[in-house]
Amino acid sequence: MHEFVKRAEITFDDMGINSSGYTFEYNCEEGKLIYFLDSQVPYQRKGEGHLSVSGDWKLEATNPINSIHIYFEEK
């Protein structure tokens, strides 16, 4: 993920982030392109087993991208 962000000249602040991946939107005249990058997002964890809670995600520890999905949404 770090390599993709660097090459795409964007930042993690430009993306929506959830546990299953990253979303980036690009606006164009006819609508917008929505990119979903399937890459597990590592989170800080507290506790163990069923009593664990997810905290903030770890920016420094990303995983490889499994797939990229691109959707078009009309205006």
N, C-alpha and C positions, 0 to 999 in steps of 0.2 A: 504494500500500500504506500509506503513512503516513496518508493521509486515512481509509482504512478502519479502521486501528488506533485512530485518534483517535475516530472516531464510534462504534465498537463498545465503547469504553472497556475495551480490553485492552492488553496490551503484547506485544512480540515475544518476551519470555520465556515467555509463555503458549502459544506456538505451537511446533509442530515445523517445522523448516525443512530443506528439501533443495534441490537445484539446480532442480527443476521447480516448486516452489511452497511453500505454507505450509499446515499442518494445525492445526485448532483443534477441541477436543472440548468438548461441553457435556453434562454428566450430567443425566439426568432419572429419574423413578421407574421407567419401563419399560426403560430402557437408556441409550444415549447417542447424541447427534447428532454426527456427524463432518463437519466442514466442510473441504473442500479448495479452496484458492484458487490457481488456475492463474496464476502470475505468475513469470516468470524471475527467479531470484535472482542478483544480481551478486556475484561473488567476487573477492577479490584474486588476481592471477595473477603468477607468477614464471616467467621464461623465455619462450620463443617456440615456436610450432608444436607438434610432438610432444613436445618437452622441457619444456612448460609444466606447472606444478603449481598446483592451486587451494589457496588459503589460506583464511582466514576470510572470511565474507560481509560485504559492505559495508552496514551498517545505514543509512547516510546516502543511499545510492543505490539506491532501489527502482524497480521498473517497474510499469506499469499492470496491473490484473487483467484477464486474458482471459476467464475464466469462473469460476463458483463451483459446486461440486458438494457436495450435502448427502446424507449417508448416515445410516441409522438402524441401530444395532447393538443387538439385544435382550440383556438380561441372561441 
